[in-house]
Amino acid sequence: MSKVFIALQTNEASRCIVQAILADNPDAIVNRQPAMIKIDVPDRMVIRRETIEEEVGRPFDLQEIHVHLISLSGHVDESEDEFTLSWAR
């Protein structure tokens, strides 16, 4: 089983993104560092705009993730509603 990951800056805005990722990906494993939060998920991670909006309490453009992004691993598939990381089989 391969893992995908996303690493985000540790700040108030990314805290809501992390909460949304954990809500949508129950197998996620969080590794918190002083300046970074890394989230590993087996095979496929889905980040949903709607879930982030629920966490932040306002409209959210998924492109905003890139402002807080440090690194990621996996093939990226983006739409207005979902940001997905996965490995092709």
C-alpha positions as CSV (number, residue, x, y, z in Angstrom):
1,M,0.0,0.0,0.0
2,S,1.4,3.4,-1.0
3,K,0.9,6.5,1.0
4,V,0.2,10.0,-0.3
5,F,0.9,13.1,1.8
6,I,0.5,16.8,2.1
7,A,2.6,19.1,4.2
8,L,1.2,22.5,5.2
9,Q,2.6,25.5,7.1
10,T,1.5,25.6,10.8
11,N,-0.8,28.6,11.0
12,E,-4.4,29.4,11.9
13,A,-5.7,29.1,8.3
14,S,-4.1,25.7,7.7
15,R,-5.6,24.4,11.0
16,C,-9.0,24.5,9.4
17,I,-7.7,22.8,6.2
18,V,-6.2,20.0,8.4
19,Q,-9.5,19.5,10.3
20,A,-11.3,19.2,7.0
21,I,-8.8,16.7,5.6
22,L,-9.1,14.6,8.8
23,A,-12.9,14.7,8.5
24,D,-12.9,13.5,4.9
25,N,-10.0,10.9,5.3
26,P,-10.5,8.8,8.4
27,D,-7.3,6.8,7.8
28,A,-5.2,10.0,7.9
29,I,-2.1,10.1,10.1
30,V,-1.0,13.5,11.4
31,N,2.6,14.4,12.1
32,R,2.8,17.9,13.7
33,Q,6.2,19.7,13.6
34,P,6.9,23.2,14.9
35,A,6.5,24.9,11.5
36,M,4.7,22.1,9.5
37,I,1.8,19.7,9.7
38,K,2.2,16.6,7.5
39,I,-0.7,14.3,6.8
40,D,-0.2,10.8,5.4
41,V,-3.1,8.8,3.9
42,P,-2.9,5.3,2.4
43,D,-3.5,5.3,-1.4
44,R,-5.8,8.4,-1.9
45,M,-6.5,11.7,-0.1
46,V,-9.5,13.8,-1.0
47,I,-9.7,17.4,0.1
48,R,-13.2,18.8,-0.4
49,R,-14.0,22.5,-0.7
50,E,-17.3,22.1,1.0
51,T,-15.7,20.5,4.1
52,I,-13.1,23.3,4.3
53,E,-15.9,25.9,4.0
54,E,-17.7,24.3,7.0
55,E,-14.5,24.6,9.0
56,V,-13.6,28.2,8.1
57,G,-17.2,29.5,8.0
58,R,-16.8,31.2,4.7
59,P,-16.5,30.5,0.9
60,F,-13.2,28.9,0.1
61,D,-11.4,28.6,-3.2
62,L,-9.3,25.4,-3.2
63,Q,-6.5,27.3,-4.9
64,E,-5.9,28.9,-1.4
65,I,-4.3,25.7,-0.3
66,H,-1.3,26.5,-2.4
67,V,-0.6,29.5,-0.2
68,H,-0.1,27.2,2.8
69,L,1.4,24.2,1.0
70,I,5.0,23.1,1.7
71,S,5.1,19.8,-0.1
72,L,3.0,16.9,-1.4
73,S,3.4,13.4,-2.7
74,G,1.1,11.8,-5.3
75,H,-0.6,12.6,-8.5
76,V,-2.7,15.7,-8.2
77,D,-6.2,16.0,-9.6
78,E,-7.8,19.4,-9.0
79,S,-11.3,20.7,-9.7
80,E,-13.3,23.6,-8.1
81,D,-14.7,21.1,-5.6
82,E,-11.9,18.6,-4.8
83,F,-8.1,18.4,-4.5
84,T,-7.1,14.7,-4.8
85,L,-3.8,13.0,-4.3
86,S,-3.4,9.4,-5.4
87,W,-1.0,6.9,-6.9
88,A,-1.8,5.4,-10.3
89,R,-1.9,1.6,-10.3
